[in-house]
């Protein structure tokens, strides 16, 4: 199976929320998981959330510069799932630089897909490392605008 490294092919406006509605880190992780897996049943969502929270307990995925990339590897997903959005008023999710998270990307991959997992995390970091892309994502007022920034960053 050919794997796309383009976030714009793996993420769609129905998996992006601008802004996300959560007001705590725990709520935010649950909201992102629900957004990523759509209509999955509560047991599946709970199991996926457990994988994400377990990874988060090892070391925070708030990377600094306002970016967080919570992620999990679990066989409760059979393929890569992404969700993303802008974050407002989540004061308990802070990067190593002391800055609160303003943009979050959730990456879910099956256990056997560790190579794709690492490549996706790298791709997100690369886009967010560009100050223009980061500022444009932060300034997004809709999911379509957010996705437009992703498309533009990947085309550059």
Secondary structure, 3 states (H helix, E strand, C coil): CCCCCCHHHHCCHHHEECCCCCCCHHHHHHHHHHHHHCCCCHHHHHHHHHHHHHHHHHCCCEEECCEECCEEECCCCCCCEEEEEECCCCCCCECCCCCECCEEEEEEECCCCHHHHHHHHHHHHHHHHCHHHHHHHHHCCCHHHHHHHHHHHHHC
